[in-house]
Amino acid sequence: MGHETAVLVEGVAKRFGATRALRGVDLRVPAGGVFGVLGPNGAGKTTLVRVLTTLLLPDAGRAFVDGIDVVADAERARFRFGLAGQYAAVDEQLTGRGNLRMFARLYRLSPRAARRRADELLERFELIPAADRIVATYSGGMRRRLDLAASLVVSPSVLFLDEPTTGLDPRGRAEVWTAVRDLVATGTTVVLTTQYLEEADRLADAVAVIDSGRVVARGAPRELKAMTGSERLEITVPAVDDMAPAARVLRAATGIEPVLRPGSRTVDTGMGGAPGEVARLVRELDAAGVVIAHLNVRRPSLDDVFLRLTGRATGQAA
Amino acid sequence: MRALDAPPPAAASPGTHPVRILVDGGVIARRQIEHLLRRPAGLVGELALPAIIVLLFGYVFGGAIEVPGGGDYREYLLPGVFAMQAVSGIGVTITTVAGDLARGVMDRFRAMPMARSAVPVGHTTASLFTGLVNFLGAALCALAVGWRAHRGVWLLLAAFGLLCLFRYATGWIGVAVGLSFKDEAGADHAVPLLFPISMIANTFVPTDGMPAWLRVIADWNPVSAVTAACRQLWGNPGMDRTHTALPLQHPVMATILWSVGIIAVCAPTAVWRFRVAGRH
């Protein structure tokens, strides 16, 4: 165990007119756990998920879900995955119960089994009180939970979650995270796309960073963070014009290229980890006449990795 | 911890298996019908539409229209009203299909191992159900204005059978066309353009008053065949003249051939377009 492959992607390319949404993506997602696909808006995350869930045909390359070719054997593949998306893919004009029964029937459960399965899922996702209300009256969080329930009608081997928490309030986000963790505990492999680094950091065992239709980095969140040095120093200066001098001093003192946070007065740098390094850097900044308004030492986050890999902060469009 | 495991899916019969198409199509049809039943206003509209037509033509225009061969205009009119309800299947499925394409739930359907033709089949089946509501509305006001079928119960039912067949066929035209629209709003603009289909025909007035070129179109309009078939089977006036156009000489056969022809062309087109829509 642990060496099985849940999803295999080889050289998948997809073009929409002049836009090359995917430019040859290679990916192997091991079975079990949560795999994060991380990238800014427009990076190609959703296109990749749509290819893997048979909604789009790739122009080139091959993709397998649970060992089944999603192009040549699409119908069989559809039994192996579940899909829950950014836009809850449920019928707004039916009740929650009506939705789940309908999907269960379409997954070839008998009418009686479909009723039972719908009840189980409603209970599991705490939707019993709202079961007989039409979905149009549901809150955002309830819709996502129903969407998640609908994608689990036949316990899929792989569950694709395309930005499952985009647009949700913190409570709704926490509900989805709990549901994802519970699912993984039952042995489902979850492939999660997100533009929130915090989400990938909290949930994912491994991530791939996608930018402009390519995988630009992959590994455990811990490994990716290690790319940016052991600890990071953030210096906030009084004015935007002070950022360049501060960066010059830090670059000379550490030998690491510092990051000027766009839209802020903060310069952020990796450190080598030598004892007394923070004190030394502060002394050098002081000697060069840089005024420090605020200082913070922290462990690196995936944000730092992202900024380093793509040259853009997360949430900024490509 | 409660097991989340569902029973394993039944041995995978392919999505092209006739049983799968029937079962999955039935599930989708039921969904469409539920949508209709959840909007009582829409349902009342479907019932009331024929009454408005009967009022307009039977009482507003009717006095000025002479029935060929003589007879009561409202007896002449009602078969046309039924035919109009039958052809309105086009507009119904254009709207429901275009609306579905814009909805997120369509992605779920496409990512599920259901019959690929289930969604189109479901929409046309549900359109037939809506048609039954229209026919019921038309029948109620037909009886109220004094229309009767004069040739017995079997021919009465035979005509309703033809109306249902034609209604089902026109639903397929609507699915094939509706897949060209991106959402309901686009389709809503197109549907009023269908109005002439039921008007350039023998539904409300005899075609012999039309200019020659228009008369050819009207006589060969499938709606004319359906109307003439109903007049013939119900013994309503307007049928005693020798029609020159072939479909009106044999309206029952013409209605069957038109319907089968429409289904034969539009159903495969609709299913194929539905399969590829959005996949490229």
Interface residues (C-beta under 8 A of the other chain):
Chain A: T53 T54 L55 L56 L57 E75 R76 R78 F79 F81 L83 G85 Y87 A88 A89 V90 D91 E92 Q93 L94 G98 M102 F103 R105 L106 Y107 R108 L109 A113 R117 E120 E123 R124 I134 A150 S151 L152 V153 V154 S155 L183 A185 T186
Chain B: M1 R2 A3 L4 D5 A6 P7 P8 P9 A10 A12 P14 G15 V23 D24 V27 R30 R31 E34 H35 R38 R103 G104 V105 M106 D107 R108 F109 R110 A111 M112 P113 M114 A118 G278 R279 H280
